[in-house]
Amino acid sequence: MATTPGFLTDWPWKHLGSFKYVILAPWIAHSVYCLATKEQHETDSTNLLILPFLLSRMLHNQLWISFSRYRTAKGNNRIVDKGIEFDQVDRESNWDDQIILNGILLYVFNTMSSAASNLPLWRSDGVIMSIFLHAGPVEFLYYWLHRSLHHHYLYSRYHSHHHSSIATEPITSVIHPFAEHIAYFLLFGIPTLSTVFTGAASLASLFGYITYIDLMNNMGHCNFEFIPKWIFSIFPPLKYFMYTPSFHSLHHTQFRTNYSLFMPIYDYIYGTLDKSTDSIYEKSLKRQEDSPDVVHLTHLTTPESIYHLRLGFSSLASMPQNKKWYIWFMWPLTLWTMITNCIYGRTFILERNNLEKFQFQSWSIPRYNLQYLLNWQSQAINNLIEDAILQAEEKGAKVLSLGLLNQGEELNRNGEIYIERHPKIKIKVVDGSSLAVAVALNSIPKGTTQVFLRGNLTKIAFSIASSLCQRGIQVATLYESDYEKLKLATSCQGNFVLSKTFDQKNWLPRRAMSAPRVAGIVHALEGWDVHECGDNMIDIDKIWEASLKHGFKPLAFAE
């Protein structure tokens, strides 16, 4: 929201929420009706292509979002070292509003003007006209419109909403108040309407020009530089006609420089080019990948979990437990990503975070829950985990936490096999079991005399049972085999009970709460120089107190 919201700040369909797409329903229904009732030579091909074009724009923008978040997490060529806050993600969640507005305008002009119907695929004169009209009037008028939007009156009422994002993402490019978008659509209408009314329009000039706007907008708002230097070496004047991400990033950090749309020529002409443009560009190109202090290793769960990653859809990533009905219609894409992950998948960076002086990264193993249950997949999974550990070691990480489901004794002996294979590695491997035990023990109400332990007897379960017995709390189990194993594994045999009922008030779940992410962070903050894998564990009270000291609350341990 702008500092002092002005007239027509909100989009007209804001109150509709997720139902805003119904605005396009009448036109879409009319297109379908015409397709079903008219002969092929009577149908308007341009009208039929509007909806697929709008969907392609949404896909185009989403691909930029995913690519940008992946590259920004890696850190190489990053421009601004500021992270993306949750309020920015929420503020930019309505990026598709401008696509809806674009659809309305396309349908209206297509319906009202015969010149905008049945457009040919290509007309050279229309394409050339669009190029010159953009390079001339559009770029010139945009420059002065943009400068006027930085006048305190318009800036506080409109443009400050866009500048709320200092570290930009591709989709930041279209986050503006409704009134500002009207001005932009009028501006970008100069090439499109000119070609339509002169009879030179084609699908290439119309859809191609809008795609060009999307491409340059998304590219220019990336928070990493990727335009190679050799392009400007081959043709030096190109720097006047094509901007770079670092060029526009300076506008978001300095505010009073680099106003141009896509062609910096007007900043050169009117003296508003930022003096550090070239140095920031070269500095960003030379920047290497980040060296994390802590790496958290996780993995995909279900095939649909690919959509819950921060690299994907923010609306789904924010609520991974809420299943959306429309994901079922995305099964071809889901199947394709699953097959690709299984055949060609490599460990990839999900996100990065900073805490005090430490940098943390989350990496994902491209394997699903089901694969962890298949014995014939064990070797491949272990190889991926081992490669990730060695890669983290190479990058200089101090701690790697294993936040992997089923990474227990049957798969890799709680990570011990990696230490046996590489005894000289400096990175400390942490499985989070000590903190998981601490969380479970401290979640049991005071005054409890008996706890029911259920599920597989893992390293965590044995440790919890032993700690409870030492505190004088009885541990009840349902199966005699578990009862015998617990008695053999601990010294407090008198506190184990074989139960035949389920009336205990306090149960320990099938899988005790796992906290490897927090455990890895605490491990690094405390500077502990020991592994926590295999049978090794850290003192329960010690890690619990350290976690609370660094501000982690019990709720933070849930994954």
N, C-alpha and C positions, 0 to 999 in steps of 0.2 A: 504494500500500500504506500502511496506517495505520502510525503510529510504532511501536506495539507490537501487532501483529495479534492480535485476540482470537478467540474461538470462532466458527466459521461465518463467517470472513472471506471465504474463497474460494467461488466459485460451484461447485456440485456437478459441473457438466459442463466445468469449466475444462480438464481433461486431454483433452477431445475436440477442442479447437481449432476449426477451421472446420467440423468435422463435428457440432457441437453441435445443429444444426437437426434431426438425425435423431430427436431426442427427441420431436418433434411428429409424426413419421411415422406411428405407429400410429393416432393420432386422425384424422389427415388421410386415411389409407387407409380407415378406417372410414367417414368422411363420404362419400368417393368411392364406396365399395361400396354404402352405403345409397341414394345418389343413383341408382346404376345398376340396383339390384335392386328398389327399392320404388316404389310408385305415388306420384304427385305429392302426393296428399293425406296420404300416410303419412310423407313426409320431414319432418325437422325443419329448418325454414328458419333458425332461429337457429344451429344447429350448422354449417350450410353457410356461414354468413356469418362465422364466427370467423376462418378463414384469410384471406379478403379484408380483414377488419378489421385483422388483424395486419400484413399487407403495407401497408395504408394508413398505419398508425402508423409504419412504417419510412420510407415516403416522406415523411410529414409531418415527421419528425425530420430527415431528410436535407435537405429544403428549408430548414429553419431553419439548419442548419449552413452550407449554401452562402450563404444570404442574409447570415448573420452575418459570415462571413469576407470577403465582398465589402464590406460596410459598414464593417467594422473596418479593412480595408486603405485605404479612402477617407479615413477619419479624422474625418469630420464626426460630431458628437455623441458621440465616443468618451469613455468614462468613465475607464478606467484606462489609463495609457500603457505598460503592460508588455506585451511580446509573448508569443506562444504558443510555448513551447519544445517540442522534439521529444519529450521525456519526457512532457509533458502529453498530446500527441497519442496516444502509445502507451498511456498510462494510461487514456485515455478511449475507446480503440478497442473496448471491450467493451460499449458503450452498448446494444446490442441484447439483452443478457442479460435485462434486465428485461421485454422484449417476449416472449421465450421463456417466462419465468416467468408472465407474464400469460396467454399462450396455454394453458399447462398448467392454470392455475386455471380459465379459462373452459371448457375442455373437460371438466375433472373435475366442476365444478358442473352443467354442462349435461347430463352423463351421469347424475349421481347424483340430480338433482332434476327432477321433471317441471315444477315451477314455473319453471324456467329454460329450458324448451323452447318452441318455437313462440311466441316473444314477439311481441306486436303491434308495429307500427311506432311508435305513439304512444299514450301515456296521460298526460293532464294531471296526474292526481293523483300519479303516479310521478315526473314531472319536478319538480313543486313540492316533493315530499318530498325528492328528492335535493338540491335547492337549499338547503332549510332545514337538512337534516342536515349538509351541508357547511359552511354558514355558522356553524352552532352547534357541535355536538360535534367535528367534524373539525378545524376551525380552532383551537378551544380546546385540544383534546388535542395537536394537532401542536405548538402553541406551547410547551407544557410538556415534551413529548417532546424537542423541539429544544433547549430550555434544558438538559435533563438530559444530552443528548448532548455538551454543552459542559463538563460536569463532567470533571475531568482523567482520571478512571478510564475513562469511556466514550469521551472524545475521543481519547485516545491509542490505544485499541484499535479504534475504529471510525470516528468522524466526521472524524478528521484526514485520512483518505484523500480525502474530498470537498474539504476545505479546502486540499489541496495545490495547487489551482488558484486563484491570486489573480486573474489576468485570466481571467474565465470565458467559456466558449462555451455556446450553448444546451444542448448535450448534457452539459455538466458537471452539469446538474441531476439526472441519474440515475446518476452515478458514485458508488456507495456499496458497502460490503461487503454480502455476501449477507444477513447477519443483520439489518442495518439495513433492507434492502428488505423483509424479512418483516414488520417492524414497520410500515412504510409501507403494505404491502398490507392488513394487518389494519385499519389506520386508514381507508384509502380503501374498505375493504369495508363500512363502516358504511352509507353510502347505497345501495350496490349490493345488498348482501344484504338490507337492510331492505325495499327495494322488491320484491325477489324473493319473500321469505317472506310479505309482506302481499298478494301477488298484484297489486301495482300496477306491476310492472316492464314495461318496453317496450324496444325497440331504441334509442329516443331517450334514455331514462334511463340505460341501461347503457353503450352505446358512446359516447353523447354526453358522459357524465360523464368517461369515460376520456380522450376527446379534449380535453375542457376541461382536465384535469390536464396533458396533454402541452402544450397551447397555453400555459398560464400558466407552466409550468416552463421551457419554451424561451424564452418572451418575457422572463422575469425574469432569465435568466442571460446575456442578450446583453450585450456590452461596449459598448453604445452606447444612448443614450436616444432613444426615438422616440414616446413617449406625449405627444401635444400638450397644451400648457398649457390650451387652451380647454376641454378636457373637464372639468377640475376647476373652471374658472370657471363653467361652466354649472350644474354640480351639485357644490358644494364638499364635501358629506359623502362624495363618492365616494373621497376620499383615505383614508378609513378602511376601505374595502371593496375597493380594488384597488391593488396595489403596482406599482412601476415597475422597470425594469432598474437604475436608479441606486440605488433603495431597497435592493435585495438585494445590489448590488455593495458597498455599505458593510458589509454583514454579512461579506463575504469579505475585506475589507481591515481592518475593526475587530474582528471576531470576537465581541464581547460586546454587540452591538446589533442591532436589526432582525431578530428571531427569527421573525417571523410567516411563515406559509405564503404565502398570496396576499392576505390581508386584514390590513393593518397595525393594525387596531383594538386588538389585544391588546398591541402594543408601546406604544400610547398609554395603555392602561389601567394596565399594569404598569410604566411608566416606563423602558422599554428602547429607546425610539425614539432613534436617533442624532441629535444636535443639528444636524448638518450635512446632514441629509436634504434639506431644501428648497433649500439653497444649491447642493448638488451637482447636484440635478435641474435647476435653472435654468442653472447653468454648463455642464452637458453639452448642454442644448438649444441654447445659443448658440454652441457650438464649431463652427468652420468646418473645411472640408477641409484636409488636410495640404498643405503646399507642399514638394514634393520637391526635393532638390538634384540628384539624378541619376535619369533615367528610362531604363529598359531596355526597348526595344521588341522584342517577339517575336511569334510567331503560332502558330496551331494547325498540326498536321502532318497526321495522318490523321483521318478522322471519329471514330474511337474515342478520339482524344487529348483530347476534351472531358472524359473521365472521369479523366484524369491530372492535371488542374489541381488546385491546392490548394483551390479552391472546391468541388471535388467529393468523391470518395471518397478518404480518406487512405490506405487500403490499396493502392489503385491508383496514387495519386500518388507513393507512396514507391518504387514499382518500375515505372516507365513502360515499361521494355524487356521486362518479363515479360507476355506476352499471356495473359489469363485466358479459359478456354473459355466461361464464362457470359456474357461480353460479347456473344457472337454472338446470344444470346437477347434482347438489349436493342436489336436493330436498329430497331424502330419508334421508340424514343426517340432513337437515334442519327441516324436519317434526319430526324426532326422538327427536332432541333437544327441539323443541317447546313443544311436548307432555311431555317430561321429566321435562321441566321448569314449566309447568302448574300443574303437579301432585306432583312432589317432590322438586321443586325449592325452594332454600333458598337464602337470601341476601348474596352476595359474594363480596370480595375485588377485584377491578379492577386494581388499581395502587396506588402508593405512590409518594409523592414529598416533597421536603424540601424547605422552604423559610425562610431565616434568622434563627431564633431559633425555628420556628414552623414546625411541621410535618403534612402533609395533606394526606388524603386517599380518594379515590373515591370508593363508594360501589354501587352495582347495585341491583335493585329489579327485580326479574325474571318475569316481566310482560310486555306485549306489548301494543302499542298504542290502539289497538282495545279493549283490555280488560278494559281500562280506560273509555271507552264510554258505557260499559255495567253496568247497575245498579246492577245486581246480583253479580258483581265482586267487588263492592265497599267495602264490609266488609272485604273480603280477602285481598285486597290491603291495606286497612287501618291497618289491623293487621300486615302486613309485615312492613309497615312504622313505626308503633308504636314499634314493636320489634327492629327495627334498631335503633331507637332513644334511647331505653333503653339499648341496647347493647353498643352504643357509650358512653352513660352516664357511664356505668360500666367500660369501658376502660379508662375513664378519659378525654374524649374529651370536649373541652370548647364550641364549636360551631358545629351545624349540619345544613347544607344548603339543602333546598328541591329543587333540580333541576329536578322536576318531571312534565311531561306534564299533563295537566288537573288536577293539584293538587289544584284547585280553590275551590270556595264556595260550589259547589255541591258535591264535594268529601269529603273534610275535613275542610271546612271553612278556607282555606289557612293555614292549620296546627294548627288552634286554638283548635281543639278537643283534641289534644295530650297534650296540656298544661292544659286543664281543667281536663283531666283524671289523670295527674301526676303533680300537682301544685308545688311539692317540688323538682323537678329535677333541677340540677344546670346547665346542658347544655342549651345553648341558641339556639332556633330554628329560623332559618332565611329563608324567602322565596324569598329574592332577589328583591322584588317589588320596594323598594325605589331606588335601583341602576338602575333597568330597567326604571323607570320613569326619572331618571336623564340622562340616556343615550339617551332616546327618545327626551327629551327637548333640550339637547345640540347638537342633530343632526339636528335640524331645523335651516335652514339658517337665518342669521340676516336680519331684515327688513321684515320678513314674517308677513302678516296681517291676513291671514286666513288659517286654517288647516282642512282637511277633516278627520273625525274620523270614522272608519268603524270597523265592527266586534262586538263581544260580549262585553257588558259593565261589565268589571271585576274591581277588586280593582285597578289594574294598570290604566285601561282606565279612571275611575273616577278621579284618582289623576292627570293624565296627563291633562284631560280637565279642572280641577279646576286650575291647575298651569298656563295653557295657558290663561285662562280667567283673572286671576290676573295680567298677563303681558299685558293685553289689546289685545290679539290675539283672533279673532273669531274662534269658533269651529263649523264646519258644520257637520251635520249628515243626513243620507238618510231617516231614518225611524222616524215617528212621536212619536212612543213609546219611542225610545231612546232619542229623543229631550226632551220629558216631564220628563223622569227619570233624565237627566242631570240637568235640571232646578231645580228640587226638591232637588237634592243632593248638589248643590253648591249655593253660595250667589251671584255670578256674572251672573245673569240670562240674562242680556242684551247682552252678548257676544256669545250666542248660536244661530245658524242659522239652519233652516230646508232647506236643499238643495234638488233640484230635478235634478241636473246635476252632471257630474263628471269632470268638467273642472278645478278643483283646482290643482295647481302645487304641493302642499305639502300634502301628505297623511300619515296618521299613519296606520301601517299595522294591519292586523286582530289580530295578537298577538304581542304586543310590545316586543322588544328585551329583552330576559330574561337573567339575569346575576347572578344567585344564587351562582355559584362557586366562582366568584370574590367577591361577597357580603359577603360570609362566611369567606373568607380569610381576607378581610378588617375588618370585625367585630372582628376577633381574634387579628389582628395586633393592632387595636385601643383599644382593651380591653373593648369594650362596654358591659355592663352588663344588656342588655334588649333583650327581644324577638322581632322578627319582623315577626309576623304571625297574623292571624285574621285581624282586622282592624288597628293594630299597624303598624306604619311606622316611619322610621328615617328621620330626616330633609334632604330634597333633596340636598340642597347645601352642607350640611355637609358631606354626604357620597360621593358626587361627588369630592369634594376637597380632601377627604381622599384617594380615589381611585387613583387620579392623583399623590398625594404625595408619594404613595407607588409604583409608576412606572407603573400602569396599564393604557394602552391607550384604546381609544374607541373600537379599533378592537378586543381587548382581551375579550370584554364582549360577543361577539357572541359565541353561543354554537353550 
